[in-house]
Amino acid sequence: MAAATPHSPPPPQLSSPFLEYIRAPGGLDKVVLRGRRSCSVEIRLFGGQVTSWKNDHGEELLFVSSKAIKPPKPFRGGIPICFPQFGTQGNLEQHGFARNRLWAIDDNPPPLPVNPAIKAFVDLILKPSEDDLKMWPHSFEFRLRIALGAGGDLSLTSRIRNTNTDGRPFSYTFAFHTYFSVSDISEVRVEGLETMDYLDNMKGKERFTEQGDAIVFESEVDKVYLAAPSKVAIIDHDMRRTFVVTKEGLPDAVVWNPWDKKAKAMQDFGDSEYKHMLCVEPAAVEKPITLKPGEEWKGRLGLSAVPSSYCSGQLDPLKVLHG
Ligand SMILES: O=P(O)(O)OC[C@H]1O[C@H](O)[C@H](O)[C@@H](O)[C@@H]1O
């Protein structure tokens, strides 16, 4: 457990061998979840953002840019939370303000069914500030549980409640903007999204239908797959690793890689880093979610990294997608 000053004891929930609270200046306090062997997850309170997920060999599974900028800018990599707006679909800053706010530890969250095997988890909460309410005049409580499973799986459960007292509903779009670390984007394929309809952000959000083959990457991609299946696999040939992404309550899945030109134009991203990342983002984009006062919405992201022995078409996609 990190040393805490007498005036700022760690929140009670954090007194556990599976959790560590690390203080750092400039809004960079973080919580570390520890699992078996070298499995771990790091969460920054700024943005309520997962910034690291390591497997039991201590290998990093998420991409974080070497040029990522410190608060108050959003942090390039890990799992930023896009809320209450995805992308530019509204009047707020790109991807909304939640990724740019200091979240708090939620000491006393309402009960959430827990798998008793999961010992390492933390609950965070975000409520709007006075300034947030000027931009987006809705009162809400956003609870986020981040859990590291016994086998090294990572899950994020978001619960958003409308706490407006004026009787007004609100609507929002949302994404878990997950940056996966991959060996070489040209050798990666995504299974589960073939034949899906998508909106192409690079073509004025026009609607297209994906062809029958697994998705591979040869140039910039920025697509919102609509009503995507609850399980998507990212197969990294070179690493012989497959990420299995599961989602609940989140109908869409955004797939993004900026490729070389956009990479060069991004201040907080290395020129060649596009080769080593892929964003697959469980999301609710096409149809905003509407909550009446007192109503709560729940969305869940599940991530696991499994060894895949893929070699020249040997992998059975059905096995990956359906267990
Ligand atoms: O640079 P950011 O604001 O973090 O956004 C990065 C990317 O996020 C999503 O994947 C969007 O679909 C892209 O259009 C956007 O470029």
The ligand as a Tripos MOL2 file, in Angstrom:
@<TRIPOS>MOLECULE
LIG
   16    16     1     0     0
SMALL
NO_CHARGES

@<TRIPOS>ATOM
      1 O1         -8.1770   12.3410  -30.8680 O.co2     1 LIG1
      2 P1         -9.3730   11.8840  -30.0670 P.3       1 LIG1
      3 O2        -10.2920   13.0160  -29.7130 O.co2     1 LIG1
      4 O3         -8.9950   11.0890  -28.8720 O.co2     1 LIG1
      5 O4        -10.2060   10.9220  -31.0270 O.3       1 LIG1
      6 C1         -9.6080    9.8300  -31.6410 C.3       1 LIG1
      7 C2        -10.6180    9.0860  -32.5140 C.3       1 LIG1
      8 O5        -11.6470    8.5820  -31.7010 O.3       1 LIG1
      9 C3        -12.6510    7.7800  -32.3460 C.3       1 LIG1
     10 O6        -12.1690    6.5250  -32.6680 O.3       1 LIG1
     11 C4        -13.2760    8.5000  -33.5180 C.3       1 LIG1
     12 O7        -14.0970    7.6260  -34.2730 O.3       1 LIG1
     13 C5        -12.2270    9.1320  -34.3980 C.3       1 LIG1
     14 O8        -12.8680    9.9480  -35.3720 O.3       1 LIG1
     15 C6        -11.2500    9.9610  -33.5890 C.3       1 LIG1
     16 O9        -10.2550   10.5110  -34.4480 O.3       1 LIG1
@<TRIPOS>BOND
     1     1     2 2
     2     2     3 1
     3     2     4 1
     4     2     5 1
     5     5     6 1
     6     6     7 1
     7     7     8 1
     8     7    15 1
     9     8     9 1
    10     9    10 1
    11     9    11 1
    12    11    12 1
    13    11    13 1
    14    13    14 1
    15    13    15 1
    16    15    16 1
@<TRIPOS>SUBSTRUCTURE
     1 LIG1         1 GROUP 0 **** ****
